[in-house]
């Protein structure tokens, strides 16, 4: 959603969640474009709309309005043809270095957001890079909802080498804490395929892969074309992925290519 909003003219200096109030038509049109491309699931524009993130942007007083608008717009665009999941992102701070008090604050913030977003079909915990951050979101979801929870992590080599979060640890934690599926997002397709193969050996949960369209260049352009994305999609499916989608830089054309593959 973020990269598409910027393409629609939304300022990169403002949180993408602000578009829910300032440019709702743009958000609705983006959702509808993915629906028409063949997506079976739409994710709400709430990735950084928990209170911890909104407080940093001076938007805490608009927390409820932002989250409720996100569900309404996604539901309207889905037109009953897609499931809607609520996107929830990391707290924006490394809990591994801040101790129990910050863990508790994160759990509280996630419970609050989950309660506001309950009118969805499930929850997508995405882009987590730290084990305690992921645990805080899974704990809040286990406490606050009976809807299905999908957990996906974004891994880079340094994080894996420092053991902040490995594919195996993410998969095992997600399974132990009741997630219905686990996987990766916001990684290049090649990196996603490697992480998925390691997760497959660590869990019996269904696997999810939502790669980015590669990594952006200095001008913000993503290199992986829809055709190449589809080829990687085929490899991910062969590797055991049950749910396939896209993250940063993936346009409706990328999703249409995946739909054609399926």
HELIX and SHEET records of a PDB file:
HELIX    1   1 UNK A    2  UNK A    7  1                                   6    
HELIX    2   2 UNK A   16  UNK A   18  5                                   3    
HELIX    3   3 UNK A   19  UNK A   22  1                                   4    
HELIX    4   4 UNK A   24  UNK A   36  1                                  13    
HELIX    5   5 UNK A   51  UNK A   56  1                                   6    
HELIX    6   6 UNK A   60  UNK A   62  5                                   3    
HELIX    7   7 UNK A   63  UNK A   78  1                                  16    
HELIX    8   8 UNK A   95  UNK A   97  5                                   3    
HELIX    9   9 UNK A  100  UNK A  116  1                                  17    
HELIX   10  10 UNK A  131  UNK A  144  1                                  14    
HELIX   11  11 UNK A  157  UNK A  161  1                                   5    
HELIX   12  12 UNK A  167  UNK A  176  1                                  10    
HELIX   13  13 UNK A  189  UNK A  200  1                                  12    
HELIX   14  14 UNK A  226  UNK A  238  1                                  13    
HELIX   15  15 UNK A  252  UNK A  261  1                                  10    
SHEET    1   A 7 UNK A  41  UNK A  43  0                                        
SHEET    2   A 7 UNK A  83  UNK A  88  1                                        
SHEET    3   A 7 UNK A 122  UNK A 128  1                                        
SHEET    4   A 7 UNK A 148  UNK A 153  1                                        
SHEET    5   A 7 UNK A 181  UNK A 185  1                                        
SHEET    6   A 7 UNK A 206  UNK A 211  1                                        
SHEET    7   A 7 UNK A 241  UNK A 246  1                                        
END                                                                             
